[in-house]
Amino acid sequence: MEKEATIEALAALAQPSRMDAFKLIVMHEPEGIAAGEIARQLDIPQNTMSSHLAILSRAGLIVSERQSRSIIYKASFGNLRAAINYLLKDCCRGHPEICAPLIADIVPCCAPGEKADG
């Protein structure tokens, strides 16, 4: 992910309702969650939520698919990973101890094969 795409992803998350929506979508992986359910759980009008979801989608953080009459949203982990990698790529500059604490904080919550506590 390049600089502009990373900026767009971070800007999309820099709003409380969008951050909450993204976290909710991530919590419902891998099945995804319907747009109406996101709006209901976050107590946000559906038309407002639709705008927030469109911004997250344009930023490449979520994808949608139609299932019957619902639009189901899922996280785009590849793009999230690319944004994080872009930020950390030059972090170490030959000194891995600089990024080690950050990586250590991430690993316990996201160990492969384990389901995070909600």
Phi, psi and omega in degrees: 000135181270175184305309184296321179292323177294317177299316179297318179296314180293322178296321179297325181275351185275037178217130188305315182293322178291321177298315179298318180296316180298315179299320178296318178298316179299319181296339182258018175285148002267358184290327185089178183214143182288147180304316180297325179290324176299311180300317181296311183295329181266358180054052179236135178306143185300323180292325176292316179297322178302318178295317179297316180295325178296320179294316177297323179292314178299328179283354178081014182272338179223159174231156180233155174213142179278130173233105184060241182263002183252153170254120183259132180252140177226154179284146174259085185296331178298317179287325175296315178299319180297320179294315179296317179298321179300317181293325186265348188308315183258013184300314189283322182045044179086006180230079185300340179295340179294315183269347184305316180297322178296313180295321178297325178291326183283318188303312183300328182279343190231029181299133180304138177086355179251142176264128181290147175284137185279000000 
